[in-house]
Every structure is written in C-alpha cells, then in structure tokens.
Amino acid sequence: MEKFDPRKFFVCENNGSEARDFLEKVVKNFIKENFKINKVWNDYPFLNNEKQSFSALVPAIHKLTGVVWLEQPFKRVNKKAIEETGKDETQRFIDLATMYGINDAMYLFEVKHGWHNFSTNSFKQRFCDRWFNAIKQTSHLTFQNLSIYERKNIVFYRIAFMIVPSYLTFDKSKKHKNDKFPSARENAQRLFEELKFSKSQMPNFVMSYKLDTSRHLDEYAQIFPFLNFIIRVEKFGKNAKNG
C-alpha cells in the first residue's frame, strides 16, 4: 500500500486562516484514506467525482472530530431568498458539517471536484463554474440562517473545498518517472498563479501532493502526477472577530 510522504506535500497560502491546521490535517487524512481504498478496490475515489470522494473524506474528518453530518439542513432566510423564490425561506443543505476544537467551532463544507491539465497548467470552464458555485452556495451560510445551531461562544467556518487531480496524457511506451515532475511546492505555486479570480473568489489555500505515477501506468489511460486541493475559508458567527 502507498504510504503518505510529508516531503511530497506542500501548502501554498494566500490570506491565511486560523483554520489552516485543521484543514491540512483533513487533507492529509483524505490522501491516506484514498491509499487504503486503492489497496482494496484498485482505484482512487479522487479520480471520480465529489460523491465518490466522500468515501475518503468522511473517515478523514471523523478521525479528527468524531462527528460528521452529511447533507446538514438549514433554512435560507433573507431578502434575496424571498426575491428569488417568493417564499419567506427555502430549505437548503450543506454537504458536510463537523465540530472541532476546544471552542467547538462548526466547519461547514461545500465539496466539488474538478480537473487540472498538468501539461498546459490550465482549468476548463467547467472547473471555474463549479468553483464559483461552491462559493455562492457557502455564501448562503450565515449566522441568521444557522441560528438554530447557536451555542455559547460558537464560531462558524464556511469552506469551499475543491478536490483537483492533475492529469497528463502520455505515451505508455515511455515510462515516466517522478523525477520528471516538479516538486509539490512548485506545482502548488504554478496552480495558484493560474487562478486569476477576483478577490472574493480567490482561495486561501492550494494544497498539493505529489503522487507515485508508476502505479498509474497499467491501470489508466492517463497519469496523475499530483492531487490538489483548492480551498476558500470564511469565518463568521456571533463571536467571530474577523468574519
């Protein structure tokens, strides 16, 4: 079974968040869970879509927090909801919620999946649309809409969490080796430079892990040199000082 190597992992940070430590642990656990699943099924959840990726994401988070709620319901109550639907409130769901830390902060995840073309260092429009949609969906998470979960000293983090494998089409007759590829640091930085979004759409973190491509040569039509995570975090709540 593949083993997680911390030397192959890097976090590129922009306008950092105090949630970094938690999110970095989640991502590292997610990678490890994918390796476990691959040993049994000879496939990786991260090569499919966000639904399959929950097979690794849920245990990755549960190991840290001991509690996970999928499709947590909340009611969107505001003027925009009334204008858009004609109703006072609309029933909504967030992909995943968990509580963590000594103050029981609530972390609310909207999870998406996309692809990064390693050869051209580019993303398709579909990737951008999913990223923008994740940010829009998390923007509906407000203290007013989540007041049912109010507790003393509670703080919320709304998180747009995108799982983004890098892919590369290759000639199977040429055995690519890991030393042909840049480091995780270089890859995270080149991805971040390509994300030319407005300030309100930029991620806080791009995390990158360098994969062992020799394992992909016989199984797939492409190889996947890196597994990346593009993450935006916003803090809010009754007692949040900066969100």
Salt bridges, closest charged atoms under 4 A:
GLU2 OE1 - ARG215 NE 3.75
ASP5 OD2 - ARG7 NH2 2.98
GLU13 OE1 - ARG20 NH1 2.49
GLU18 OE2 - LYS235 NZ 2.65
ASP21 OD2 - LYS25 NZ 3.32
GLU24 OE1 - ARG20 NE 3.18
GLU24 OE2 - LYS28 NZ 3.18
GLU33 OE2 - LYS36 NZ 3.44
GLU33 OE2 - LYS63 NZ 2.76
GLU84 OE1 - ARG76 NH1 3.15
GLU89 OE2 - LYS75 NZ 3.88
GLU110 OE2 - LYS112 NZ 3.68
GLU150 OE2 - LYS238 NZ 3.06
GLU194 OE1 - LYS196 NZ 3.87
ASP212 OD2 - ARG215 NE 3.49
GLU234 OE1 - ARG158 NE 3.42
GLU234 OE2 - ARG232 NH2 3.72
